[in-house]
Amino acid sequence: MDARYIEQLVREVIKQMSNVAGEEHTPAAEARAQVEKTGCDLQPGKDYPLAEKRPELIRTATGKKLEELTIENVLNGRITPQDVRITPDALLMQARIAEACGRKQLAQNFRRAAELTGVPDERILEIYNALRPYRSTKAELLAIADELEQKYGARINAAFVREAADVYERRGRLRTA
């Protein structure tokens, strides 16, 4: 497959992602709301990197403070793999900083990543493979979008998959049943 074609396809899909509207009460939406409720005005020069300049804002998925992530705690078993996974709120704070720098696409990438923290890793890999050209029918891609939105509250990613389905359809890149 031609690299220019893939780049153009990705740009077209990304361009449409900013047109997502609506808000639900889902885990991803709640994480977004929680970060917005902190009331902290994150500023790139003052607050970035968060781990150094605003460590009090960072919590693990299990609620541990950043200062608790030490080698000693790893060795004595107080830190588990779940403790070192990135959280949606950390990603959303990074998105706010990126947006404040004028890096809207990076901010959108952080928001998509925040949504995907609630999706099991194995499912993410399945979705990735389904999004490759000629791997899925339009109905299969739309079902994935519905799953992302309804089961995981990942509305931005659902819009991405729907847009990919439309683009693939226009360009003849869908698998035929």
N, C-alpha and C positions, 0 to 999 in steps of 0.2 A: 504494500500500500504506500502511496506517495506521501512523504512527510509533510509537504505543503498542504495537501488535501486534509490530512489529519489536523494540522494546526488551524486551518481555516474552519473546519468543523467544530473544533473545540472553542474557537473564538465566537462563533455564531451561537453556540449553546450558552456560553458564559454571558454573552450580551443580553440574552433574554432572562437570565436569572434574577436580575434586579427588579423585575416586574411582578414579584410575588406579593400578594396582599392577603390580609386576614390574619387573625391570631386565635389560637385555640388554647385550651387548658390541658396541656400535655407536659410530660417531663421536660422536653426541650423548651417549650414556651415558658414553663415555670423557671427554668434555669436562666433564660433571658431576662425574665421579670426580676428575679432575685438580684442579678448583677445591676440592673437599672435602679433597683430600690436602694442599693448601697449609698446612693447619694454622693459618691465620691466622683469628683471631676477629674478623671484621669487625663494627665497631660504628658505627652511624650518626653519632654526634657526633664520634667520633675519626677515622673513615676516609672519610667522605663530604664532598665529592666525591672519588672515587678518583683522578682525574687530578691533583688538587691535593695530596691528603694521603697517597696511597699509590701514586705513579706507578711504583714498582718492580714493582708487581703487573701493570701493563698492558703487554701485548705486542700487536703487530699480527698479522694472520693469517700473515704471512711471518716472524714472529719478531723484528721490530725493536722496540726500546724506544721508549716514548713520547717521550723526549727527542730521538730521531732524527727525529721528524716536525716538520721545520722548513721554512720557505719556501725557504731556501737548498738544502736537499736535494730539494725539489720542483722547483725551477728547474734543478738540475743533473741531474735524472733519476734520482736515487737512491730517490725515493719514487714508487711506482706506485699506480694506483687500488686494487689489492688491499691495499696497505698501510693504507688509510684505512677499510676495511670493518670493522665491529664484529665481534668474535670471540665465540664461544660462552662462553668463560670470563669475559670482561668482563661479559657479560649475566648470567651466573650469579652473579658477585660482586655485581652490582647487586640480583639477586633476594635474596641473603642479607641485604643491608642493608635492603631493603624489608621482608623478613619480620621482621627485628629491630625495625623500627619498628611492627610490627603491621599492615602493609599486605599482607596475604596475597594479595589479588587482583592487586595490582601485581607481587608476587613471581612469581605464576603466569604473568602476562603476559611477564615477562622470561624465564622458563623456556621458554615456547612460542617466543619470539623466538630464544632460543639454539638451539633445535632447528632452526629454519627457516634458520639461516645456512648449513646444508649443502645446502639445496634451491635449485636454480637459480632466478633471478629470474623467468624466463619461466614456469617450472612453477608458481611461487607465484601468478602472475597467472591462470593457467589454473584452478588450484584455487579461487581466490577467485571467479572467474566461475561455476564449477561449484557453489559453495555458495549461490549466489543462489536464491531460491525459484523453482520450476518449471523450473530449468535442467538438473537431473540426475535420473536414476532412483535408487532406493535401491541397486541393484546397482552403479551407477557411483560413488556416494559411498562405498560399502564398498570398492570396488576402490582408490579414492584413499586411503582409510584404510590399507589393506594396504600400498600403495606407500610411504606416509609412514613406516610402522612398519618394513617390511622393507628397503626400499632406503636410507632416510635415517636410520633409528633415531629417528624423531620420534614417540615413543610418546604423548606428551601431545597433540600435534596430531592423531594418529591417533584417539585417544579423542574428541577434539572433533568430528572429522568423523563418527565413528560415532554420537555423540549427536545431531548435527545430522540425520543420516539418520533416526534414530528419531523425533525431534521432527517433522521434515517429514512423515514417514509418518503420525503421529498427527493432524497438522493438515491433511493433504491438500495439502501444498506440494511434492510430488514431481512431476517430469515423467512423464507416462505414455508408455510406449514406443510 
